[in-house]
Amino acid sequence: MRIGLRFVLPLLAVLALLAWGASVVLNDTLRRWFERDMSMRAELAVNGARQGLLAPWRNDARQKIATVLAGIARDERVMGVAACDCELGLVASSPEYPSTFDCQAVGRNTRKPEVRGSGGWRWVSWAEVFRLPGGSVHVSATPVGDEAGPLGFVVLVQDMSDADRRESMTRQYTFAAFALLAAAASLLTFLVARLSWKDWTTEIRRFLRGGKSRASRPEFQPVLSDVRELVAQITTEAQADGRGNAWNALRLRQTLKHYLHRERVIIVANRQPYIHEFAPDGSIRVSHPASGLVTALEPVMRACSGVWIAHGNGSADSTVVDQSGRVRVPPGEESFVIRRVWLTPEEEAGYYYGFANEGLWPLCHIAHTRPNFRSADWAYYQSVNQKFSDAACAEVDIDDPIILVQDYHFALAPRMIRERLPRATILSFWHIPWPHSERVAICPWQKELLQGMLGSSILGFHTQLHCNNFLDAVDRFLEARIDREQHAVVQRGRITLVRPYPISIECPSRWLKQVAPVAECRASVFAELHLAPDALLGVGVDRMDYTKGIEERLLAVEQLLERSPHLLGRFTFAQLAEPSRTAIERYRELNVAVERLTDRINSRFGNQTYKPVVLLREHHEPLTVFRYYRAADVCYVSSLHDGMNLVAKEFISARDDDRGVLVLSRFTGAARELTEALIVNPYDIEEASSALATALSMSAQEQEERMRSMRLYLTEFNIYRWAGRMLVDAARLRLRDRVSSRLVDYPKLAEVTQE
């Protein structure tokens, strides 16, 4: 050991000195490259726009100059562009140009144009890098003029945070590389010294031959430990970067750790993922609401932690919370917090049942139900949005948090939160369709809704069509600039990005670990429904809502039995329908209509031992729903209009046996992704019944091919990828805002240069 250390310690000292020297040289070289690159980029940008600047400049057409400058400023590294005249006066600038670098301050650092013979002139370009506490910026002044003489100069302010970051990474990688070299050289030196010992030579031979003694000697333990640590490190880095790994809870946590640095994610949503209710015996039970929003977001919160702010509507909700209305969930795991907001019966009736579900819900869905808008409901909608916004602001612990506002219940909340937290990054997601502007005009308060939503930093919809509809509505009803190229709205200097984020589910689903194998699920479900072992089963899973096309679905089943008599007595359709919004008359009417239609079909085709339609109108826990998915031969999703519809994706996720057929309405967002399903028009009863017949007669091989393709898609584009995309976009936007805001409160450039 002493012999080895005599060689190792001097070697480590020399390598450490080399690492320090190499780091200094590399950093200086890279810094010069970046600064030269920034100067070249600035000069190229101005030269490219020169022809577009000359004529407007000479004609004093400042608006045209501002348009050209705005085009230059679209580059994500450019923080602002300004045009200054020869007297150091401002001609025009991009909207985001920082006032720190005004024409007077920059002009004092440039040289006046030098007039030469024959009318020629020369104006020396100027560029400088300013190292501010929050990062570096590159400021350049490029002259503009022609044969007639100079007109002025264009100032570009560019963000050099990438250069700072790469400089830091280079320093780290340099030290890491030399550290690795030092470790390797030290190990080699140590091995050479030890090879002089006979027993070491013998042990090495045994090691190379794969003998059992390879780990028996203590000298080998550090080697094995280093190898294990290196493998673990490589695996972790690969998962964090997403190289060759599917999106899952671990990857989402690592991604958010990288971008958010362990910050809490705050979700504002009407529905809560866990409801505490009193059982008949007085005990407290926990249930899961039937909600696509909850299905999608609950796995995200389990993965990344945070606070879910929701309406506490369970009979025992107030019993289990602390003084601030908080409770940790899920029971036994407690990975995130629910912050419950309490509403009076009048608030719930006006905000939820009234404005949200009698007004906005039918307005956004083309399902032939007239929207009702009442002033009293609007007043409650405003006050409840303020109540939830206040709760969200109370949960933040930094001045620029990331807050996710969910769905049509909180169209006003983004603006309200923005007024309290101007630096917050607010990501709003609209889970239902956004209608075209003609329908938006029906709402008496369409301007207030749009203004509220534009308080968001990023506004997400399921499809690009919904994004386009929203931009059209803003263009029609508000004074705002629409950036069609960037899909953004610019209003009062603030930008709201409008993006499509097709929502998904957890795939593979965690429920698959708890549910029985397919054969057992099929046997138990068939026993519950009193079906023969060779029976064929179709399922539908929905809230009892008029947008889901439940009546059209049952009419298709009726026509299927008419056209396929051989299915009588063998085919049964089970409709799992949870009662929903029964305080609204239209929903009560739907319940009666579905019940009557079910009775009619059963009376027409059934008998004492056979019911072709089984209506299960009650709440079903996820495990029960998954049992029915796994037992079914066909699942029919017949929505008349839907943003996405996650039932279709849940059915695919549940079928790890690659069996079963999905019949899917073309009016769902899911139909754009699950193209291997049988896509139908639910209004065309004949087409839908034919698709059901095709599904029931489809070969096992074709079922497997279709299902495997859709499962592969869902595994890749699951809820973790959806959340990761949105939250990473929000984190990057926040980083850009932080870079831009660094300059707002800083002294003028002249003061910076004097220091």
N, C-alpha and C positions, 0 to 999 in steps of 0.2 A: 504493500500500500504506500509506504514512504517513498519507494523508488518511483512509483507512478506520480505521486504528488510533486516531486521535484521537477518533472517535466510539465505537468498540467498547470500549476499555478502561474509560472512565467508565460506560458502559452495563452492563458486566459487574459492576463494583463495586456499582452500585445494585441490580442484580438479585440479587447474592449477599446483600446486606443484607436485601432483601425476603424472600428464601428463608429466611434464619435467623429473621426475625420471624414469618413465616407458620408455620414449623415449630413454634415455641414456642407460638403461639396455638392451633394445631390440636391439638397434643399435650395441652395443658392442658384444652381443651374435650372432647376424646375421653376423657381420663382421668376427668373429672367425669361424663360420660355413662355410662361403664362402671361407675363406683362407684355411681351412682344406680340403674343397671339391676340391679346385684348386690343392692343393698338392697331394691329392689322385688321381685326374684325371691325373696329370703329371706322377706320379709313375706308374699308371696302363698303361698309354700309352707307356711308355718306356719299362716296363716289357713285354707288349704284343709284342713289336717289338724286344725284346732282341735277340731271336734266329735268326732273320733276320739280326742282326747287327754284331754278334760275328765273323762269318766266314769272311765276307768282311772286317771287321776291322782288323783282324789279317793278311789278305792278302793284305791290303792297297788298296782295291777296292773301291775307293772313290765315283765313279759314282753310284755303287749299294747302298752305304750308303746314298747318296743324294736322291736316289729313295725312300728308306725306310722313310727317314725324310720327304720327300714331302707327303707321305701317312699320316703321323701323322699330318702334317700341314693342311690337308683338313678340319679338324674341324674348324667351323666358329669362335670359341673363341680363337684358337691358332693363334697368330700373327707371329710366327716364331719358327723354331727348328734348333739347331746346335749341332754338335758332336765335343768335344774337347778332345785332348789326355792328358796324365799325365803331360806333360811339358807345358800345357796351350796353345797349338797350335791348330788352327782350322783344323779339318779333313774334314768336309762337313757341308752344311747348306741348308735350304729351300730357294727358291728365295726371299721370302719376309722378311727374318730374319733381324731385326733391328741391325745396326752396333753399336748402343749404348751399347749393352750388349755383348761385345766381350769376348773371352775366358780368356784373361788376367784379365779383370775387374771382371768376375764371379769367376775365380779361386782364387783371393785374398780373397774371402769371404768363401771359402770352406776349409775343412781340408784335408791334404794329407792322402793317405791310410795308415792304421796302420797294419803292418805285425804282425801276431800272430803265435803261435806255430803250427807245422805240416803243414806249408805252407799256412795257412789261412790268410785272409786279411779282413779288414773292412774299408769302406769309408763312412763317414757320409753324408747323403743327406742334401742339403741346399735349403731353399726357403725364399723369402722375397717379400713383397709388397711395391711398390714405388708409392707414391701419387704425380703424376705430375699435373701441372695446368689443363691439359685437361682431366684428369681422372686417374684411377689407373691401374697398370699392375702388374701381378704376375710373378716373375722370379724364376725358380727352376732349380737345378742341381742334376741329378740322376746318380749315378755311374753305370758303365757297366764293366763287367769282368766275369771270370769263375775261375775254380780251378787253372788255370795256373797263375792267377794274374789279377790285374786291367788293363783295356785298356784306360779308360778315363771316361768322364761323358757327359750326354746329357742335354742340356739347353733348356727349354721350356719357351717361353714368351707368356703369356695368357692375353687377354683383360678382365679387371674387370669392364668395364663400366656398365655391367648389375648389378653387385653388388652395384656400386655407385648409379645407378638408383633405385634399390630396396630399398637401405638404405634411399634414399630421400623419396621414396613412403611410406616406413614404418613410417618414422618420420611424414609425412603428415597425414597418416591414424591414427596414434596414437593420434595426436592432434585433428584430426577430431572426433575420437571415444570419447575422453574425453570431447570434446566440446559438442558433442551430449548428452553425459551422464550428463554434467553440465546443459545443457538446460532442459533436461528432469527432473533432480532432482530439478532444480530451479522452474520449472513450477509446479511440484508436491508440493513442499514446499509452493509455493504461493497459490495453490488451497486449501491446508490444512488450511492455515491461513484464507483464505476467507470463508471457509465453516462455520466458526463460526457466520457468518452474516446470518440472516434469509433471507434477500432478495436475497443473493447469492445462498442459498439453493433452493429457489423458482426458480431462473433463471436456475439453473442446471437441475432441474426437467423438466422445459419447454424445455430446450435444448435437453435432452434425449428423450422427447416425440415428438421431431420434430416440436415444435411450431414455429410460425413466429418470435418470439422475439429472436431467437438464435443469430441473427446478429445485433440486435438493440443496445445491450450494448457495450460500447467501449472496455470493457475487452476482448471481444471475437474477436475483429478485428485482434490483433497480431496473435492469434491462426490460424485464417483462412488464413492470409497472409503467415504464415510459411508453412502451408499445400500446398498452391498454389505454393510457391517457391520450395518446396521439389519435388512435382510432375513434375514441369518444369525441375528441375535439373536431375531427374531420366530419363525423356524423352530424354533430350539432350545427356546424357551419353550413353544411349542405342543406339541412332542414331549414335553417334560417333564411338562406338564399333561395330556397325552393328548387334546387337542382335535383331533378329526378324524383321528387317527392310529391305525392298527392296532397291536396289541401285537407288538413284535419285540425283537431283542437290544438295539438302540440305546435303545429306550424303556425297557426293563427297566434298563439301566445308568443312564440318567438318573434314573429313579424311585428306584433304590437310592442313587444319589449324593445325591439330595435328602433321603431319609429316613435313610440309614445313614451318610452322610458318608464314603464310601470305606472303610468297615469291611469286613473279610473275613467271608464267610459260611462257616461250618463245617458240613459234612455228615458224619454218621455213618451208614454203610451197610455191609452185609455184602459186596455185590458191588462191584467196582471197574470203572470205565468203560473202562480199557485194561489188557490183560494182556500181559506180556512173556514170550515162550516161546522156547525153543531150537528151531530148525529142524533137520531131519536133517543138514544140512551144517555145523551148529555156529553158524550166524548167529542173531541175535535178531530175531524178528518180533513185531509188535504186532497183537493181535486185539481184537475187540469182543464181549463176552459177550451171549448171547441173554437179555435181561432187560428187562421193561417199565419197571422202576425206572430202569435206566441210560438207556434210550431217552428217558425223560421228563426226568431231572435233568441229564444231561450237557450239553445245550444251555444250561441255566441257569448252570452253572458256567463255561462258555465265555464267557457274557455278563457275569457279575458277578465272576468270580475267587473265590479262596478256597482252602479245604483240604478235600479229600475223604478221609475216613478209612475204610479198607476192609481186608478180609482179603487179604493177598498170597498168592495161590494159583498163580501162574504159575511155570513151571520156571525162568525167568530173572528173575523179579521182584527177587530179592535181589541180582542182579548189577548192576542199573542204578540202585539207590537210593543215597543218601548215608548217612552214619553214623546219621542219625535216621530212616531208612526213608522218605525223601521223594524224589519224582521229579516233574519238571514235565512236563505233558502239555497238549494232544495233541502228538505229535512234529511239530516244525517250527513249531508255533504257541505252545506252552508258556504257555497262558493261565491255568492253575490248577495246584495241587499235589495229588498223591496221597500221603497218609501211610499207608504199609502197616503192618498189624499182623500179626505172625507167630503162628500157632497150631500146636500139636503135633498129630500124628495123633489122639491121644486126645481133645484138646479139640475138634477138628473133628468127630469121630465123635459125641461126646456133645452138644455145643452145637448144631451145624448139622444133622447127619443125625438125631440122636436127638430132643432136645426140640423144636427148631424145626420139623423137617419130618416126623417121625413123631408128634409131639404136637400142636403148635399148628396146623400146616397143615391136617390133616384135621379138627381141631376147628372151625376157622373156615369150612371149605368143606363144603357139603352135597353130598358126592360119594360117600357110602356106603362110606367106608373108616374103619375103627375107629382112633381115636387111641390111641397108646401112650405112657404116661407112666411114666418110671423115675426113681428117686431119684438114681442116678448121673448121668443126663443132666441133671437139674435142677441138680446141683452144678456141672457144667461150664458150664451156661447162666449161672449166677450169676457164676462166675469170669471167663468171657469177656466178659460185659457190663461187669464192673468193669475189665477190661483196655482195652476200647474207650473207656470213660468216662474213664479216666486219660489215654489218648492225646488225647481231645478237650480235656480241661482243660489239657494241656501245650501245645496249639496256640493258646490264647487270649492276647490281649495287652491286654485291658481287663477290668475286674471285672464288667461287665454285657454280655457278648457275646450274639450271636444264634446259636444252635446248632440245626440241623435233624437230628433223629433219625428214621431211616427204617426202618419196617416191623417185622414181628413178631419179627425176630431180636434186637431190643433193647428189649423191653418194660420191663426193669428200669433201663436206662441213664438215663432222665430223672431218676429219684429219686437215682441215684448222682451224677450231675452236679450236681444241685441241692444236695446235701450239701457239695460242694466249692465251688460257685459259687452262693451263695444269691441273687445279684442277676441271674443269667443269665436271658435270655428263651429258653426252650426250646420249640421248635415240633416236635412229633412228628407224623408222618403214617403211618397204618396203611394199607398198600397193598392188603391183602386184605380180604374181608368181616369184619365183627364179628358173631358169632352172637348169638342170643337167649340170655337168662340161663339157660335150662334146659340148653343145651349148655355154657355157660361153667362150670356146676357140675360137669361131668365132670373138669375139671382140678383135681388135688389142691391146687395152689398158686394158685387163682384170686385170693385176696386179695392175695398178694404181687405178682402181675401187675398188678392194678388199682392198687395203691399205687404201683408203679413208674411206670406210665403217668401217674398224677396228679401226678408231679413236673414234668410239662409245664406251660408257661404256656398254650399252645394245643395242643389235640389234634385232628387232622384226620382225617376219613374221606372216602370217595368220595361217599356219599349220606347224606341225612337219616335214612333208615332205620337205617343203621349207627350213626349218632350216638345215635338213640333206644335202640337195643339196648345200647349202652355205658352210657348213663345208667341204664337198667333194671338192668344188672348191678351198678353201683355202689350203687344204691338197695337191692338185695337183699343184697349181701355186705359192705358197709362201713358204718361209722358216719360219714355225711357228709350235708350238706344239698344237695339237688338244686334248683337254680334253673331250673325248666322254662321260665320266660319268657325268661331270658337264655341258656338252654342252657349251663349252667355247673355245676361241682361246687365246693362250698366245704368245705374241710377244714382244720382247725387254722389258720384265718384266711387261708389261701391259696386263690386262685381259679384253677381250670383251665377255660378256655373250650373247649367241644366244638363244632366247626364242620364243615360239609360243604365240601370243596374238590374238586370233580370234576377229576381229573387229565387232562391232555391231552398233546399231542406238539408238536414244532416244526412249524409250518405257516405258510408253505411250508417244506418240508424242505430242508436244505442238500444232501441227497443228490441232489436233482433237478438241481443244477448239475453233478454228475459223471456221472450216468447218461445213457444214450443216449436219443434220441427213442423214442416208443412203438413206431413201426413197426420200428425196429432191435431194440428189446428183444424184441418179439414174434417177429421172425425168428430171433434168436439162441437164445431159449428153445425155440422149435419145433424148431430144428436139434438142440439138445441132447437133446430128448425124442423125436426122429425122428417128428415129427408132420407131417401134410400141411398145406399153406397154408390150407385151408378148415376145419381142425379147430377144435373148441371146447375151451377149457381152463379148468378150475376149479383153484383153489389153496387150500391151508390152510397156515398158518405158525404153528408152536407149538414150545415145549419138549415133550418126550415126558412128559406129565403126565396123570394120570387125571382131573384136574378139567377138562381141555380138551375132553372129549367126542370124542376122535379115533375111538374105536370106533363111536360113534353116527353120526359123520360118514360113515364108510365104509359103514355099513349103509344110510344114506340114498342114497349113490351107487349101491349095489347095487340098491336098490328103484327108483331112477330108471331104470337100465338095463333092469330087468324091465318097467316100465310104458311105456317109450319105446324100442321096438326100433330106431327110426330113428336113435337116437344111437349105436348100436353101431358101432364102428370110427371114429367121429368125435369122441366126447367122451372126454377124458382128465382125470383128477383127479390133480394133483401135490401130495403131502403133504410139506412141508419140516418135518422133525422133528428137533430137536437132542437127542441123548441127555442125560438129566438125572437126577441123584441115583441112579445105578445101584447105589450101595452099599445102597440100601433095597430090600427084597424086593418090595414092591408095585410099584415102578417096573420092576424086572426082569420081573415078571409081565406088566405092560402092554406092554413091548417084544415079548415073545413073542406075546401076544394080537393086537397090531396086525399083526405080521408074518404070522401065520397067516391072519388075516382078509384081508389084501392078497393072499396066495397063492390063497385060495379064490375071491375075486372075479375075479382074473386067469385062473384056471383055468376058471371058469364062462363068462366072456364074452370072454376074449382069445384070441389065437392067436400064431403065431410072429412076426407083424409088428405086433401091436396089444396093448397093455396098458392096460386102462381105469384102473388105479391105479398110480401111480409113487411109491414110497416112498423119499424122499431123506433117509436117517437119518444126518445129519452136521451139523457146525457150518457155518453160512452167514453170511458177512459182510453188512453192511447193503446194499451195492451189489448183491449177488446177490439178496437178498430183494426189493429194489425192482425189479429186472428182471422177476422173476416177477409181482409186483403189476401192473406195467405191461403184461405180456403176457396177463394172465388176462381171461377173459370174466366170471367170477364168482369171488368169494372167500367161503368159508363159514367163519364163526366159530361154533363149536358148543359153547362152554363150558357145562358143567353148573352151574357157580357161579363167578362172578368178581367182583372188586371193580370193575374198569373194563373191562379188555381193550383194550390199545393197538394190537393187530394190526388191529382194525377201523378205527381212526383212521389208522393208517399206510397202509392200502389206499386210503382216501379221499385222503390227502395225496399219494400217488404218482400219482393219476390226474388230471394236469393236462389231459388230453384230454377230460375229462368223459364217459368211457365206463366200462363195467364195472358189475356189480351186486354189492352186498353183501348176503349172507344172514346174519342175525345172531341169536344166541340171546337170548331174552328175559331170561335169567338173568345177563346182564352189565350192569354200570353204563352201558356205552356205549349200550345199547338205550334208555335214558331220554333220550338226546341225539340219536342218529342215527335219528330216527323215519322218515326216508325210505328206510331199508333195509327189506328183507323180513324182518320179525321172526317167529321161529319158536320152537316148543318142541322142543329137540333130542331129548327123549325120545320125541316123537311122530314116528317115522320116516316115516310116510306124509305128514304135513304138511311135513316137511323136504324130502322128495323132490319134492313138488309145488312147493315154493318154488324148488328148483333148476331144475325144468322151466320155471317162469315166468321165472326169470332168464335162461335160455338163449334164450328166445323173445321177450324184451322188445325193443321197438322202440328205435332209436337216439335218437329224440326223448325218450322217457320216461327212458331211461338218463341222458341229458344233464340233464333237469330234476331228477331225484333227486340225481345226483352234484353238480350245481352248487349245490343247496341245502345239501347236507352239507358241501361244501368251504367255502362261505361261512360256515357255522357254525364250522367248525374254524379258519378264518383269524381269526375274531374271538375264539373261546375256545380259544386255543392254550396251550402250556406256559408262555410268557412271562407271559400273563395270570394263569395259575394261580400261578406263583411270585411274581408281583408282588402279588397279593391276599394271599397268606400272609405274605410278608415285610413288606409295609406294615402289615398287622394286627399283626404282631409288633413292628414299630418303634413303632407308636402305643401298644401296650400297655406297651412299655418306657418310653416317654416319660411315660405316666401313672404308672408305678411310680417313676420318678425324681422326679416332682413330689411324690408322697406321701411318699417316703422322705426328702425334704429336711427334713421337720419332726421326724423321729424323734430326731435327735441335737441338736436346737436347744434353747436355754434356755427356761425358762418365759416366758409372755407378759409377766409383770410385769417380768422382767429386760430383755426386748426394748423395752418401753415406756420403762423408765428410761433406756436408752441413747439 
